Amino acid sequence: MNEILDTMHARRAVKHFDAGHEMPGETLAAILHAARTAPTAFNIQNWRFLVVRDPAVRAAIKAVAWNQPQIEECSALIVLCADMHAYAKDPGRYWKDAPEAMREKYVSMITQYYENNPAMQRDEAFRSAGMAAYALMMAAAAFGYDTCPMDGFDFEQVAEIVRLPRDHALVMFVAIGKGMGDLPPHGGRIADADIIAYDRF
Ligand SMILES: Cc1cc2nc3c(=O)[nH]c(=O)nc-3n(C[C@H](O)[C@H](O)[C@H](O)COP(=O)(O)O)c2cc1C
């Protein structure tokens, strides 16, 4: 197997992190920078990464997240969000490096696709941020860090705590740090045949 597959198979959702470990700022920056390689429809780059550093904000979040220890123990707590109105915010910047005709074509497609379609704006937000979450997790692993994807929290209360803009969706957390302690037994994976279908259900 190659390194990417090894990393994918070795990854576990960590339940405890070394609270004493400090992640160098440049490492966090590099992990976030790598997460930006996650794909988005029309290259709209609608994911937003909120890094929660303030211990008081972490404590407030933990209190509405079943007191899960990862929230305070992790070295970096990333709140994955998506801007549901990214399509309308200067969309030319998503194609800034492309030739003008191509940029104009994409801006027009972006507008047609999302305008007056709030369900699509929200669905796409979750699709994009979900991909970015896994990209974050793989990038963290490349730097020797463990992760825990999390949605065990009260979405409304967390939105209030982090002052989530009204046009953003709160998708999930990715806690990143040095895993500690024994992992609980794994639930196991159901058989490939149970999840893979061909042509029609
Ligand atoms: C969307 C999502 C939400 C999750 N929320 C939590 C959580 O709040 N707390 C937690 O400890 N693990 C959480 N997990 C981790 C899962 O429990 C874990 O991925 C699953 O049991 C499989 O284990 P593995 O990731 O170690 O293979 C979450 C995973 C996903 C994808």
The ligand as a Tripos MOL2 file, in Angstrom:
@<TRIPOS>MOLECULE
LIG
   31    33     1     0     0
SMALL
NO_CHARGES

@<TRIPOS>ATOM
      1 C1        -20.0260   13.8250   11.3330 C.3       1 LIG1
      2 C2        -19.3010   13.1120   12.4390 C.ar      1 LIG1
      3 C3        -19.5430   13.4720   13.7430 C.ar      1 LIG1
      4 C4        -18.8590   12.8670   14.7980 C.ar      1 LIG1
      5 N1        -19.0400   13.3230   16.0760 N.ar      1 LIG1
      6 C5        -18.2640   12.8320   17.0670 C.ar      1 LIG1
      7 C6        -18.3130   13.4010   18.3660 C.ar      1 LIG1
      8 O1        -19.0440   14.3530   18.6170 O.2       1 LIG1
      9 N2        -17.5120   12.8690   19.3120 N.ar      1 LIG1
     10 C7        -16.6500   11.8380   19.0720 C.ar      1 LIG1
     11 O2        -15.9460   11.4290   19.9860 O.2       1 LIG1
     12 N3        -16.5840   11.2800   17.8480 N.ar      1 LIG1
     13 C8        -17.3440   11.7590   16.8470 C.ar      1 LIG1
     14 N4        -17.2380   11.2390   15.5760 N.ar      1 LIG1
     15 C9        -16.3160   10.1340   15.3240 C.3       1 LIG1
     16 C10       -17.0460    8.8180   15.0720 C.3       1 LIG1
     17 O3        -17.6010    8.3110   16.2550 O.3       1 LIG1
     18 C11       -16.0390    7.8400   14.4640 C.3       1 LIG1
     19 O4        -15.5560    8.3910   13.2550 O.3       1 LIG1
     20 C12       -16.6470    6.4630   14.1920 C.3       1 LIG1
     21 O5        -16.9860    5.8060   15.3800 O.3       1 LIG1
     22 C13       -15.6620    5.5780   13.4260 C.3       1 LIG1
     23 O6        -14.4330    5.4820   14.1340 O.3       1 LIG1
     24 P1        -13.0620    5.8990   13.4840 P.3       1 LIG1
     25 O7        -13.2060    7.2880   12.9510 O.co2     1 LIG1
     26 O8        -12.0590    5.8080   14.6190 O.co2     1 LIG1
     27 O9        -12.7770    4.9040   12.3970 O.co2     1 LIG1
     28 C14       -17.9320   11.8190   14.5190 C.ar      1 LIG1
     29 C15       -17.7050   11.4630   13.1910 C.ar      1 LIG1
     30 C16       -18.3500   12.1120   12.1620 C.ar      1 LIG1
     31 C17       -18.0310   11.7480   10.7430 C.3       1 LIG1
@<TRIPOS>BOND
     1     1     2 1
     2     2     3 ar
     3     2    30 ar
     4     3     4 ar
     5     4     5 ar
     6     4    28 ar
     7     5     6 ar
     8     6     7 ar
     9     6    13 1
    10     7     8 2
    11     7     9 ar
    12     9    10 ar
    13    10    11 2
    14    10    12 ar
    15    12    13 ar
    16    13    14 ar
    17    14    15 1
    18    14    28 ar
    19    15    16 1
    20    16    17 1
    21    16    18 1
    22    18    19 1
    23    18    20 1
    24    20    21 1
    25    20    22 1
    26    22    23 1
    27    23    24 1
    28    24    25 2
    29    24    26 1
    30    24    27 1
    31    28    29 ar
    32    29    30 ar
    33    30    31 1
@<TRIPOS>SUBSTRUCTURE
     1 LIG1         1 GROUP 0 **** ****
